[in-house]
Amino acid sequence: MRKIILFSGLLISLLLLSSSLIPKNKGKNLHKNGDIIFIVNPSGQGKAIQLATKSKYTHVGVIFIENGNEVVYHAVEPVMKSSLKEFVGMSADGKYEIKRLKNQSLLTTEVITKMIASAKSQLGLHYDLGFSWDDKEMYCSEYVWKIYNRALNISVGNLKALKEFDLSHPAVKEKLVERYGKNIPLDENMISPGDMYSSDLLE
């Protein structure tokens, strides 16, 4: 009987110890500053983006933790900050995918501060329907790409000229004519959500 009691006491102690070692994420943020969040919504121009870029992702934002809350900075109309729940609500199926910088040591407090300042400085800008590379207006992947590039001097995804995307589908051609008429800027450098997603800097 004494052995059973001792064994039971040892078992309880081990269970308590093991439970104390399990990370308690309940009520805490699961994501990190600088995480890049991708969603799919083929409505509007989304389908044309999918066809031209050969990627399912149509929208992207960057997550920061502010006052203990997860918020997403992203370029729609206008460039704005949303709660994570609001951003995910833009997804066609309510799903999202997260990627983050492999080398997390680069994201120091100083760098994160720079990134947030850069993100905030663009709030309120109009969405760039022409996908130009200047800073007068912003489209989603351009916005996130530049936040990273200006704080860390890295390229999360390679820029491509418009002519390097697949522009052959009728839905893509229709959008190009709608946006540019006959003056399609084929040599304009652009970054797509799909090319950011495929960056070897992320995991």
C-alpha positions in Angstrom: 0.0 0.0 0.0 2.8 2.4 0.9 4.5 1.7 -2.5 1.2 2.5 -4.3 0.9 5.8 -2.4 4.5 6.7 -3.2 4.1 5.8 -6.9 0.9 7.8 -7.1 2.6 10.8 -5.5 5.5 10.5 -7.9 3.2 10.3 -10.9 1.2 13.3 -9.8 4.4 15.3 -9.3 5.6 14.4 -12.8 2.3 15.4 -14.4 2.4 18.7 -12.6 5.9 19.3 -13.7 5.2 18.4 -17.3 2.2 20.7 -17.4 4.2 23.6 -16.1 6.6 23.2 -19.0 3.9 23.4 -21.7 3.7 26.9 -23.2 0.5 28.6 -22.1 -0.7 30.3 -25.3 -4.3 30.8 -24.2 -5.2 34.4 -24.4 -1.8 35.3 -25.8 -0.8 36.3 -29.3 0.3 33.4 -31.6 1.9 35.6 -34.2 5.0 37.9 -34.2 5.9 41.4 -35.2 6.6 41.4 -38.9 4.7 38.3 -39.8 3.3 38.5 -43.3 -0.3 37.3 -43.8 -1.8 36.1 -47.1 -5.4 35.6 -48.0 -7.4 34.6 -51.1 -10.3 36.6 -52.5 -10.9 36.2 -56.2 -13.6 38.8 -56.4 -13.0 42.1 -58.1 -9.5 42.1 -59.6 -8.5 39.0 -57.6 -9.2 36.6 -60.3 -7.1 38.5 -62.8 -4.2 38.6 -60.2 -4.4 34.8 -59.8 -4.3 34.3 -63.6 -1.5 36.7 -64.3 0.7 35.7 -61.3 -0.1 32.0 -61.2 -0.6 32.2 -57.5 -3.8 31.7 -55.4 -2.9 34.6 -53.1 -4.6 37.9 -53.9 -4.0 40.1 -50.8 -1.2 40.5 -48.3 -0.6 42.5 -45.1 1.9 42.7 -42.3 1.2 41.9 -38.6 2.3 44.0 -35.7 1.5 43.7 -32.0 0.1 46.9 -30.6 -1.0 47.3 -27.0 -1.2 43.5 -26.8 -3.4 43.2 -29.9 -2.6 41.7 -33.3 -3.2 44.3 -36.0 -2.6 44.1 -39.8 -1.4 47.0 -41.9 -2.5 46.6 -45.5 -3.2 48.5 -48.6 -6.9 48.5 -49.7 -8.8 51.7 -50.3 -7.3 53.4 -48.5 -4.1 52.0 -46.9 -5.3 51.1 -43.4 -4.8 49.2 -40.2 -7.3 46.4 -39.3 -7.6 43.9 -36.5 -6.5 40.4 -37.4 -10.2 39.3 -37.3 -11.2 42.0 -39.7 -8.4 41.2 -42.1 -9.2 37.5 -42.1 -12.8 38.4 -42.7 -11.8 39.7 -46.1 -10.8 36.2 -47.1 -13.2 34.4 -49.4 -13.2 31.3 -47.2 -12.1 32.7 -43.9 -8.7 31.1 -44.1 -5.3 32.7 -44.1 -1.6 31.7 -44.2 1.3 33.2 -42.3 4.9 33.4 -43.4 7.8 35.0 -41.4 11.4 36.0 -41.9 13.6 33.0 -41.5 16.3 35.1 -39.8 14.3 36.5 -36.9 17.4 38.0 -35.3 17.2 40.8 -37.9 13.9 41.9 -36.4 15.3 43.8 -33.5 13.3 46.3 -31.5 14.8 49.1 -33.4 14.0 47.5 -36.8 10.4 46.8 -35.7 10.0 50.4 -34.6 11.2 51.5 -38.1 8.8 49.1 -39.8 5.8 50.3 -37.8 6.8 54.0 -38.5 7.0 53.2 -42.2 3.7 51.5 -42.2 2.0 54.3 -40.3 3.5 57.0 -42.6 1.5 55.5 -45.5 -1.9 55.2 -43.8 -4.6 56.9 -45.7 -3.0 56.8 -49.1 -5.2 55.7 -52.0 -5.0 52.2 -53.3 -2.9 52.2 -56.5 -5.1 50.8 -59.3 -2.3 51.3 -61.8 0.3 49.3 -59.8 3.0 52.0 -60.3 6.2 51.8 -58.3 6.2 55.4 -56.9 4.9 56.2 -53.4 2.0 58.4 -54.4 -0.4 55.5 -54.0 0.1 51.9 -52.8 -1.1 48.4 -53.7 -0.9 45.6 -51.1 2.2 43.7 -52.0 4.1 46.9 -52.8 3.2 48.3 -49.4 4.5 45.3 -47.4 7.5 44.8 -49.7 8.6 48.4 -49.1 8.1 48.2 -45.3 10.7 45.4 -45.2 13.0 46.8 -47.8 13.3 50.2 -46.2 13.9 48.9 -42.7 16.2 46.0 -43.6 17.3 46.6 -47.2 16.1 43.2 -48.2 13.8 42.1 -51.0 11.0 39.8 -49.9 10.3 38.5 -53.4 11.8 39.6 -56.7 10.4 42.5 -58.7 9.1 41.7 -62.2 8.2 43.9 -65.1 4.5 43.7 -65.9 5.3 42.0 -69.2 6.9 39.1 -67.3 3.5 38.0 -65.9 1.0 36.0 -67.9 -1.2 38.6 -69.6 -2.8 36.3 -72.1 -6.1 35.4 -70.4 -9.1 37.4 -71.5 -9.9 38.4 -67.9 -6.4 39.8 -67.5 -6.6 41.6 -70.8 -9.9 43.2 -69.8 -8.4 44.5 -66.6 -5.4 45.9 -68.4 -7.6 47.8 -70.8 -9.8 49.0 -68.0 -6.8 50.4 -66.0 -4.5 51.6 -68.8 -6.4 51.8 -72.1 -3.8 51.5 -74.9 -0.9 52.7 -72.8 -0.1 49.5 -70.8 3.2 50.0 -68.8 4.7 46.7 -69.7 8.2 47.7 -68.4 6.9 48.8 -64.9 8.4 46.9 -62.1 5.9 45.2 -59.8 5.7 42.8 -56.9 2.9 40.2 -56.5 1.6 38.5 -53.4 2.6 35.2 -54.9 6.2 36.3 -55.5 6.4 37.5 -51.9 4.9 34.2 -50.7 7.6 32.2 -52.6 10.5 34.3 -51.3 13.3 32.1 -49.9 13.7 34.6 -47.1 10.5 33.4 -45.6 9.3 30.3 -43.9 
